């Protein structure tokens, strides 16, 4: 079957992935969501440049909870690719890709391994959606509405047909919706 590109993302009830100033303080880390099990399912993470600079090498503080340290250890054990137009960036723990998004994704999917997490940012997510490169959407809808911010679905030129695979509810109020992209007719 091959490897899948999975967009695993927190989203607000009104469809935003960040607030107006890029804030994500509304995001609930619910242990019942089994994020470590998701990380065990992947071996590769795809980032945009800004997302990688913010989170690709993030290290929890020394006084962070053991569960947070375990999460970041798992994240940093993955192979990382950064999609960036900036050709002057040197690779620090990641492979930089400057062009041919579709070709590189096809190449990655042909390699043996586990599934691939499309981390973001918003521009990279929009490119992947527009090019039909996302196989699975794991959207964790959080019980908050921001009214403004960065929307998940932007600049779409065509309709996106999805099939609901699973829906899970958590005591935190988060609802996780897992969709597969429907094949084009």
C-alpha positions as CSV (number, residue, x, y, z in Angstrom):
1,X,0.0,0.0,0.0
2,X,2.9,2.4,0.6
3,X,3.3,5.2,3.0
4,X,0.6,7.8,3.7
5,X,0.9,11.5,4.2
6,X,-1.0,12.4,7.4
7,X,-2.1,15.9,8.4
8,X,-2.4,15.7,12.2
9,X,-3.5,19.1,13.4
10,X,-5.3,20.9,16.1
11,X,-8.1,23.2,14.9
12,X,-10.5,25.5,16.6
13,X,-14.3,25.0,16.4
14,X,-14.4,27.9,13.9
15,X,-11.6,26.4,11.7
16,X,-8.5,28.2,12.7
17,X,-5.1,26.6,13.3
18,X,-3.6,29.7,14.9
19,X,-4.8,32.9,16.5
20,X,-4.2,36.4,15.0
21,X,-0.7,36.6,16.5
22,X,0.1,33.0,15.8
23,X,-1.0,31.8,19.3
24,X,-1.8,28.2,19.9
25,X,-2.4,28.5,23.7
26,X,-5.9,27.2,23.2
27,X,-4.5,23.8,22.2
28,X,-5.2,21.0,24.7
29,X,-2.7,18.3,25.2
30,X,-5.0,15.5,26.2
31,X,-3.1,12.3,27.2
32,X,-6.2,10.3,26.2
33,X,-5.5,11.3,22.6
34,X,-2.6,8.9,22.5
35,X,-0.3,11.2,20.6
36,X,2.7,9.0,21.3
37,X,0.9,6.1,19.6
38,X,0.5,8.4,16.6
39,X,4.2,9.3,16.7
40,X,5.0,5.5,16.7
41,X,3.1,5.2,13.5
42,X,5.3,7.7,11.6
43,X,9.1,7.9,10.9
44,X,9.2,11.1,8.9
45,X,8.0,14.7,9.6
46,X,7.5,17.4,6.9
47,X,7.8,21.1,7.9
48,X,7.7,24.5,6.3
49,X,10.7,26.7,7.2
50,X,9.0,28.8,9.8
51,X,7.4,25.8,11.6
52,X,10.8,24.1,11.6
53,X,12.5,27.1,13.1
54,X,9.8,27.3,15.8
55,X,9.4,23.6,16.6
56,X,11.7,21.4,14.6
57,X,14.5,21.6,17.2
58,X,12.4,22.5,20.2
59,X,13.6,21.2,23.5
60,X,11.5,21.1,26.6
61,X,12.8,22.9,29.7
62,X,14.7,20.9,32.3
63,X,11.8,21.1,34.7
64,X,9.2,19.9,32.1
65,X,7.0,17.0,32.9
66,X,8.5,13.6,32.0
67,X,5.6,13.1,29.5
68,X,6.6,16.3,27.6
69,X,10.2,15.2,27.5
70,X,9.1,11.7,26.2
71,X,7.0,13.4,23.5
72,X,9.8,15.6,22.3
73,X,12.3,12.7,22.3
74,X,9.9,10.8,20.1
75,X,9.5,13.8,17.7
76,X,13.3,14.3,17.4
77,X,13.8,10.6,16.6
78,X,12.1,11.1,13.3
79,X,13.6,12.0,9.9
80,X,12.8,15.6,9.1
81,X,12.4,17.4,5.8
82,X,12.0,21.2,5.5
83,X,10.3,22.7,2.5
84,X,11.8,26.2,2.0
85,X,12.3,28.7,-0.8
86,X,15.3,30.0,1.1
87,X,18.3,28.3,-0.5
88,X,20.8,29.8,2.1
89,X,19.5,27.7,4.9
90,X,21.9,25.0,6.1
91,X,20.5,21.7,7.3
92,X,20.6,21.3,11.1
93,X,19.0,17.9,11.8
94,X,16.9,18.1,8.7
95,X,17.0,17.8,4.9
96,X,16.0,21.0,3.1
97,X,13.9,20.8,0.0
98,X,13.7,23.9,-2.3
99,X,11.5,22.8,-5.2
100,X,9.5,20.0,-6.8
101,X,7.2,19.4,-3.8
102,X,5.1,16.7,-5.6
103,X,8.2,14.9,-6.9
104,X,9.9,14.8,-3.5
105,X,6.7,13.6,-1.8
106,X,6.3,10.8,-4.4
107,X,9.9,9.8,-3.8
108,X,9.4,9.7,0.0
109,X,6.2,7.7,-0.3
110,X,8.1,5.1,-2.5
111,X,10.8,4.6,0.2
112,X,10.2,1.8,2.7
113,X,9.1,3.0,6.1
114,X,6.3,4.2,8.2
115,X,3.7,6.9,7.5
116,X,4.7,10.6,7.1
117,X,3.4,13.5,9.3
118,X,2.7,16.7,7.5
119,X,3.4,19.1,10.4
120,X,2.9,22.4,8.7
121,X,2.9,25.5,8.5
122,X,-0.1,26.8,6.9
123,X,1.5,27.6,3.5
124,X,2.9,24.1,3.2
125,X,-0.4,22.5,4.3
126,X,-2.2,24.6,1.6
127,X,0.2,23.4,-1.0
128,X,-0.2,19.8,0.0
129,X,-4.0,20.0,0.0
130,X,-4.1,21.8,-3.4
131,X,-1.8,19.2,-5.0
132,X,-3.8,16.3,-3.5
133,X,-0.9,15.1,-1.5
134,X,-2.6,14.5,1.9
135,X,-3.9,11.0,2.3
136,X,-5.3,11.2,5.8
137,X,-6.7,14.2,7.8
138,X,-6.5,13.8,11.6
139,X,-8.2,17.0,12.8
140,X,-8.5,17.5,16.6
141,X,-11.3,20.0,17.0
142,X,-10.8,22.0,20.2
143,X,-13.7,23.5,22.2
144,X,-12.8,27.1,21.5
145,X,-13.8,29.7,18.8
146,X,-11.3,32.5,18.1
147,X,-13.2,34.6,15.6
148,X,-10.1,35.4,13.7
149,X,-6.7,33.9,12.9
150,X,-5.1,31.6,10.4
151,X,-7.7,29.3,8.8
152,X,-7.0,25.7,8.0
153,X,-8.4,25.7,4.5
154,X,-7.2,28.6,2.4
155,X,-6.9,29.4,-1.2
156,X,-8.6,26.1,-2.3
157,X,-9.3,26.1,-6.0
158,X,-11.3,22.9,-5.9
159,X,-13.6,21.0,-3.7
160,X,-12.1,18.4,-1.3
161,X,-14.1,15.2,-0.9
162,X,-13.3,13.2,2.3
163,X,-14.5,10.0,3.9
164,X,-14.9,9.9,7.7
165,X,-12.9,6.9,9.0
166,X,-13.3,7.5,12.7
167,X,-14.5,10.1,15.3
168,X,-13.4,10.1,18.9
169,X,-14.5,12.3,21.7
170,X,-12.3,13.1,24.8
171,X,-13.2,14.3,28.3
172,X,-11.3,17.5,27.5
173,X,-14.0,18.4,25.0
174,X,-11.7,17.7,22.0
175,X,-13.3,15.8,19.1
176,X,-10.8,14.0,16.8
177,X,-12.1,13.5,13.3
178,X,-10.1,11.2,11.0
179,X,-10.8,11.4,7.3
180,X,-9.3,9.8,4.2
181,X,-9.1,11.7,0.9
182,X,-11.6,10.2,-1.6
183,X,-10.1,9.1,-4.9
184,X,-10.8,11.5,-7.7
185,X,-13.7,10.5,-10.0
